[in-house]
Each structure stands twice: as C-alpha cells, then as structure tokens.
Amino acid sequence: MKIELIAKSLTMWSCMITVAVMAAPQTAQAGLPACVPKVSQAVVRVPPGKPRMMAGYFQLDNGCRNAIVLNTVRSSDFGEVSIHETVERENVARMRYVPALTVAPGDRVVFRPGGLHLMLMKPKTNLKIGSRIPIRMSGPGWSLQVMFDVKGMAG
C-alpha cells in the first residue's frame, strides 16, 4: 500500500516537472524580448547660441526574434526627452509626438533630420561640441544606455 502511494506520488511529480519543462520555452517566446536592439550613429546636433531644444539622431536595429517597442527615452542632461516625427501637410512641416515606436524583428529604423528624431528639451548644461552624453532608451523587457556624440549643425 505504501509503495503504491509513493509510486503514484512520484508519477504525479514526474508529470508536473515534465509539463513545467515543456512549457518553459513557450513562455520565454511569448513573453518580453530576450535581447536588446542595437543603436549606432548616435548624434546630438547643437544649434548655435544657447538653444532650448536640440535633436538626436541614430539608427535602431532590431536583431531580436520578437518586435521591440521603444517608449521611454531619458537623459540627465535634459529636462525633457521625447520621440517626434516631422510630417508634412499642405507644404507645412509639423512635428508629431510619437508615444511608442514598434520595430519588427530584423527591421532598422533611422532617426534623421526631416523624419523621426529625439526632441531634447530644456538642456541642464551647455553641451560642448566634441563631447559625449548618455541617453537611456527602453521599452518592455529591455533598456540600453547609448553614448551620443555632440556635434554642431554642420558636422
């Protein structure tokens, strides 16, 4: 009787462990991205004088197996940082706030003048051309600090 009870108990535990092991890979795939996108060519353009706004440009490559979402951008060098897109309507260029940007697996998104860009508002210091500043980008399941080169408008 005791042996039968122990055997049933072991069989039940064995089944539970098997189910847990088989479910683990599916949970990881269905969950948040397990990798971090790559950022390159990160530049902040500083206009002459004492600007209250600047722009950040870069390439974002999603080498992950799942889509990633970029929805948070922060920098200790600015009071506010957000994603914007320049759109043209009736020959007038306007900026549109982008609360979140989804990038499909294998896709590249280029932030450039006249398109997507970071709006860097309320600078806390005078940025020096030739320096580098950290900007943190993140989304569900990932976070990345990127060093941006500070350049003038021409170069």
C-alpha positions as CSV (number, residue, x, y, z in Angstrom):
1,M,0.0,0.0,0.0
2,K,2.8,2.4,0.9
3,I,4.7,1.5,-2.2
4,E,1.7,2.2,-4.4
5,L,1.2,5.6,-2.8
6,I,4.9,6.5,-3.2
7,A,4.8,5.3,-6.9
8,K,1.7,7.4,-7.6
9,S,3.2,10.4,-5.9
10,L,6.4,10.1,-7.9
11,T,4.5,9.7,-11.1
12,M,2.5,12.8,-10.3
13,W,5.6,14.8,-9.6
14,S,7.3,13.5,-12.7
15,C,4.3,14.6,-14.8
16,M,4.4,18.1,-13.2
17,I,8.1,18.5,-13.9
18,T,7.7,17.4,-17.5
19,V,4.9,19.9,-18.0
20,A,6.9,22.7,-16.5
21,V,10.0,22.0,-18.6
22,M,8.0,21.7,-21.8
23,A,6.1,25.0,-21.0
24,A,9.3,27.0,-20.2
25,P,10.5,27.7,-23.8
26,Q,7.0,28.7,-24.9
27,T,6.7,31.1,-22.0
28,A,10.0,32.7,-22.9
29,Q,9.0,33.2,-26.5
30,A,5.6,34.5,-25.7
31,G,7.0,36.9,-23.0
32,L,9.1,40.0,-23.4
33,P,12.0,40.2,-25.8
34,A,15.0,38.3,-24.6
35,C,17.5,40.6,-26.4
36,V,18.3,44.3,-26.7
37,P,18.3,46.2,-30.0
38,K,21.4,47.8,-31.3
39,V,21.9,51.6,-31.7
40,S,24.5,53.1,-33.9
41,Q,25.5,56.5,-35.4
42,A,24.1,58.3,-32.3
43,V,24.5,62.1,-32.6
44,V,23.0,65.1,-30.9
45,R,23.0,68.2,-33.1
46,V,23.5,71.5,-31.2
47,P,22.5,74.8,-32.9
48,P,24.5,78.0,-32.3
49,G,23.8,80.2,-29.3
50,K,22.0,78.9,-26.2
51,P,19.4,76.6,-27.6
52,R,16.4,75.4,-25.5
53,M,15.9,72.5,-27.8
54,M,18.2,70.1,-29.7
55,A,17.7,67.0,-31.8
56,G,19.1,63.5,-31.5
57,Y,19.6,61.1,-34.4
58,F,20.6,57.4,-34.6
59,Q,19.9,54.0,-36.2
60,L,18.0,51.4,-34.3
61,D,18.4,47.8,-35.4
62,N,16.2,45.1,-34.0
63,G,18.1,41.8,-34.3
64,C,15.7,40.2,-31.8
65,R,13.3,37.4,-32.7
66,N,10.3,39.5,-31.5
67,A,9.2,43.0,-32.2
68,I,10.5,45.6,-29.7
69,V,8.9,48.7,-28.5
70,L,10.8,52.0,-27.8
71,N,8.6,54.0,-25.4
72,T,10.9,55.7,-22.9
73,V,13.9,57.9,-23.6
74,R,15.7,59.8,-20.8
75,S,18.8,61.8,-20.2
76,S,20.2,63.6,-17.1
77,D,21.4,66.3,-19.4
78,F,17.9,67.4,-20.4
79,G,14.7,68.3,-18.6
80,E,12.6,66.5,-21.2
81,V,13.3,63.9,-23.9
82,S,10.7,62.6,-26.3
83,I,10.4,60.9,-29.7
84,H,8.9,63.1,-32.5
85,E,8.4,62.8,-36.2
86,T,8.4,65.5,-38.8
87,V,5.3,65.2,-41.1
88,E,4.5,67.5,-44.0
89,R,0.9,68.5,-44.6
90,E,-0.1,71.1,-47.2
91,N,3.5,72.1,-47.7
92,V,3.9,72.8,-44.0
93,A,6.3,70.7,-41.8
94,R,5.0,69.9,-38.4
95,M,6.3,67.8,-35.6
96,R,4.2,65.0,-34.2
97,Y,4.8,63.3,-30.8
98,V,5.4,59.6,-31.0
99,P,4.5,57.9,-27.7
100,A,5.8,54.5,-28.7
101,L,7.7,53.1,-31.7
102,T,7.3,49.4,-32.6
103,V,10.2,47.8,-34.6
104,A,9.6,44.4,-36.2
105,P,12.2,41.7,-36.0
106,G,15.1,42.3,-38.4
107,D,14.0,45.9,-39.1
108,R,16.0,49.1,-38.9
109,V,14.6,52.5,-38.1
110,V,16.6,55.6,-38.9
111,F,16.2,58.7,-36.8
112,R,17.2,61.6,-39.1
113,P,16.5,65.3,-39.9
114,G,13.1,65.6,-41.5
115,G,11.8,62.3,-40.1
116,L,11.9,60.6,-36.7
117,H,14.1,62.3,-34.1
118,L,14.6,62.8,-30.4
119,M,13.5,66.1,-29.1
120,L,15.9,67.1,-26.4
121,M,14.4,70.0,-24.4
122,K,15.5,72.1,-21.5
123,P,19.2,71.4,-21.5
124,K,20.7,71.4,-18.0
125,T,24.2,72.4,-19.1
126,N,25.9,73.9,-22.1
127,L,26.9,70.9,-24.2
128,K,30.3,71.1,-25.7
129,I,30.8,70.1,-29.3
130,G,33.1,67.0,-29.4
131,S,31.8,65.7,-26.0
132,R,29.6,62.7,-25.5
133,I,26.4,62.4,-23.4
134,P,24.4,59.3,-22.2
135,I,20.8,58.8,-23.2
136,R,18.9,55.8,-21.9
137,M,16.4,54.2,-24.2
138,S,14.0,51.5,-23.1
139,G,10.8,49.5,-23.7
140,P,9.1,46.5,-22.2
141,G,11.7,43.9,-21.4
142,W,14.8,45.9,-22.4
143,S,16.9,49.0,-21.5
144,L,20.0,50.4,-23.1
145,Q,22.3,53.4,-22.4
146,V,23.7,54.9,-25.5
147,M,26.6,57.4,-25.7
148,F,25.7,60.2,-28.2
149,D,28.4,62.3,-29.9
150,V,27.7,66.0,-29.6
151,K,28.1,67.8,-32.9
152,G,27.3,71.2,-34.4
153,M,24.7,71.6,-37.1
154,A,27.2,71.3,-39.9
155,G,29.2,68.4,-38.8
